[in-house]
Amino acid sequence: MAVKFSDLHTAKGLKTLEEHLTGKAYISGDQLSVDDAKVYAAVSENPGDGFPNVSKWYDSVASHLAKSFPGKAVGVRIGGSVTSPEAPNAAAGADGDANDDDDLDLFADETEDEKKAAEEREAAKKDTNKTKESGKSSVLLEVKPWDDETDMKKLEEAVRSVQMPGLTWGASKLVPVGYGIKKLTIMMTIVDDLVSVDNLIEDHLTSEPNNEYIQSVDIVAFNKI
């Protein structure tokens, strides 16, 4: 059965939506559906802490708006219109049909304007992400082998075999430590939002299979670019 919301531009309408979203992630179930997109369009902006369920739902829909909707829509109707102070009787039809004309039927197909608006929002969001990922750092690592019998060429190959978005390996050299043992010092450039140096060391460089050659990795220098 279709659910109907009215006057979502008012506190009264938002209260109804707040109660409906209690214990729910989305309008019609546990997955995003076209119902959420229609209701989202009727809510002018995030209402904030006064309506916590609506606020959380609004942010979730905003972040997924341009993506496909995996959920099955059950249908929602939104009624009510804003009446201007200059024309208080303009919204009232002689037989009440005007209010019905202002209802939003969520069974209707997405319009071209709605698709275009969603695409523009997605493009703007991608531009914002690019800006966030712009910070970079230059990091100097010191990689130590197990002993003097460790193949240092294979050790460096193991280090450079670690690849991930935002990571670029740079120059390297072998530095004598003593008793025939050498350590590898190597530069790398990282995108701060994409690469965690601690995770790189713990989850990749000093874990299998690379720990066959690498005993430990230390950060010698860490500078913002």
C-alpha positions in Angstrom: 0.0 0.0 0.0 1.3 3.4 -0.9 2.4 5.8 1.9 1.5 9.4 1.7 3.4 12.4 3.1 2.2 16.0 3.1 3.7 19.4 3.6 7.3 18.2 4.0 8.4 21.8 3.9 6.9 22.3 7.3 7.7 21.0 10.8 4.4 19.1 10.9 5.2 17.3 7.7 8.8 16.5 8.8 7.5 15.1 12.1 5.3 12.6 10.1 8.4 11.6 8.1 10.5 11.4 11.3 8.0 8.9 12.8 7.9 6.9 9.6 11.7 6.5 9.5 11.9 5.3 13.2 13.7 2.0 13.0 14.1 2.2 9.2 17.0 3.0 7.0 14.8 4.0 4.0 11.2 4.9 3.1 10.1 1.5 1.8 12.5 -1.0 3.4 16.1 -1.7 4.0 17.3 -0.7 0.6 17.3 2.6 -1.4 14.4 2.9 -3.8 12.8 5.4 -6.1 10.4 6.2 -3.2 13.4 7.7 -1.4 14.3 9.9 -4.4 10.8 11.3 -4.6 10.5 12.1 -0.9 14.0 13.5 -1.0 13.0 15.9 -3.8 10.1 17.2 -1.6 12.3 17.9 1.4 13.9 21.2 0.7 17.0 20.6 2.8 18.5 18.6 5.7 16.4 19.5 8.7 19.2 18.9 11.2 19.3 17.6 14.7 15.6 18.4 15.4 14.7 15.5 13.2 17.6 13.0 13.6 16.0 10.1 11.6 15.2 12.4 8.7 18.6 14.0 8.8 20.4 10.7 8.7 18.1 9.4 5.9 18.6 12.7 3.9 22.4 12.4 4.0 22.3 8.7 3.0 20.0 9.4 0.0 22.1 12.4 -1.1 25.2 10.3 -1.2 23.6 7.6 -3.4 21.1 9.7 -5.4 22.7 9.2 -8.8 23.3 5.5 -8.4 20.9 2.7 -9.3 18.1 1.9 -6.8 18.4 -1.7 -5.7 15.2 -1.7 -3.6 11.7 -2.3 -4.9 9.5 0.8 -4.6 6.0 0.3 -3.0 4.8 3.8 -4.0 4.5 7.0 -2.0 2.2 10.0 -2.5 3.2 13.4 -1.2 0.4 16.0 -0.9 0.2 19.7 0.1 1.4 22.9 -1.5 2.9 26.2 -0.3 0.4 29.0 -0.2 1.7 32.6 -0.7 0.6 35.3 1.8 -0.6 37.4 -1.1 -3.0 34.8 -2.5 -4.2 32.7 0.5 -7.1 31.2 -1.6 -5.0 30.3 -4.7 -4.2 26.8 -3.5 -7.9 25.9 -2.8 -9.8 24.6 -5.8 -13.6 25.0 -6.1 -14.1 21.2 -5.7 -10.8 20.3 -3.9 -9.2 18.9 -7.1 -6.3 21.4 -6.9 -4.7 19.5 -4.0 -4.9 16.3 -5.9 -3.1 17.8 -8.8 -0.2 18.9 -6.4 0.2 15.3 -5.1 3.4 13.6 -6.2 2.8 10.0 -7.4 5.9 7.9 -6.8 4.7 5.2 -9.3 5.4 7.7 -12.1 8.6 7.2 -14.1 11.6 9.4 -13.5 11.5 12.5 -15.7 14.3 13.7 -17.9 14.8 16.7 -15.7 15.2 14.5 -12.6 17.7 12.3 -14.4 19.7 15.4 -15.6 19.7 16.9 -12.0 20.9 13.6 -10.6 23.7 13.5 -13.2 24.8 17.0 -12.4 24.8 16.3 -8.6 27.0 13.2 -9.3 29.4 15.2 -11.4 29.7 17.9 -8.7 30.3 15.2 -6.1 33.2 13.7 -8.2 34.8 17.2 -8.5 34.6 17.5 -4.7 36.3 14.1 -4.2 39.1 15.1 -6.5 39.7 18.2 -4.4 39.8 16.2 -1.2 42.4 13.8 -2.7 44.8 16.5 -3.7 47.0 16.4 -0.5 50.2 14.5 -1.0 53.2 13.4 1.1 56.8 12.3 0.5 57.9 9.4 2.7 61.3 7.8 3.1 61.2 4.2 4.3 64.0 2.1 5.7 63.5 -1.6 5.0 65.7 -4.2 6.9 66.3 -7.8 5.8 66.5 -10.8 8.1 70.3 -11.4 7.7 73.2 -11.1 5.3 71.9 -14.0 3.2 68.7 -12.2 2.2 68.6 -11.5 -1.5 68.3 -7.7 -1.5 67.3 -7.6 -5.2 64.3 -9.8 -4.4 63.6 -7.7 -1.3 63.3 -4.5 -3.3 61.1 -6.3 -5.9 58.9 -7.4 -3.0 58.6 -3.8 -1.8 57.8 -2.4 -5.3 55.3 -5.2 -6.0 53.0 -3.5 -3.5 50.7 -1.4 -5.7 47.6 0.6 -4.7 45.8 3.8 -5.8 47.6 6.9 -4.6 51.0 5.2 -4.1 54.1 5.9 -6.3 57.5 4.3 -5.5 60.6 6.4 -6.1 64.4 6.2 -5.9 66.1 3.7 -3.7 69.6 2.6 -2.6 71.3 0.0 -0.4 73.0 1.2 2.7 75.6 -1.0 4.6 74.6 -1.7 8.2 77.5 -4.0 9.3 78.6 -7.6 9.3 77.8 -7.8 5.6 74.2 -6.8 6.1 72.6 -4.0 4.0 69.3 -2.2 4.4 67.1 -0.7 1.7 66.1 3.0 1.8 63.3 3.9 -0.6 61.2 7.0 -1.4 57.5 7.0 -2.1 54.9 9.6 -2.8 51.4 9.0 -1.4 48.0 10.7 -1.7 47.1 11.3 1.9 43.4 10.4 1.6 44.1 7.1 -0.2 47.2 5.6 1.5 47.8 4.9 5.2 51.5 4.4 5.7 50.9 2.3 8.8 48.5 0.0 7.0 51.0 -0.2 4.0 53.7 -1.4 6.4 51.6 -3.8 8.6 49.2 -5.2 6.0 51.5 -5.4 2.9 55.3 -5.0 3.4 55.7 -7.0 6.6 53.0 -9.6 6.0 53.1 -12.7 3.8 54.6 -13.3 1.3 56.9 -10.2 1.6 58.0 -11.0 5.1 60.1 -13.8 3.6 62.6 -11.1 2.8 61.5 -8.1 5.0 62.2 -8.2 8.7 61.0 -4.7 9.5 60.1 -1.3 8.0 60.7 2.1 9.6 59.6 5.6 8.6 62.7 7.8 8.3 61.1 10.9 7.0 57.5 12.1 6.3 57.0 15.4 4.6 53.9 17.1 3.2 54.2 18.2 -0.5 
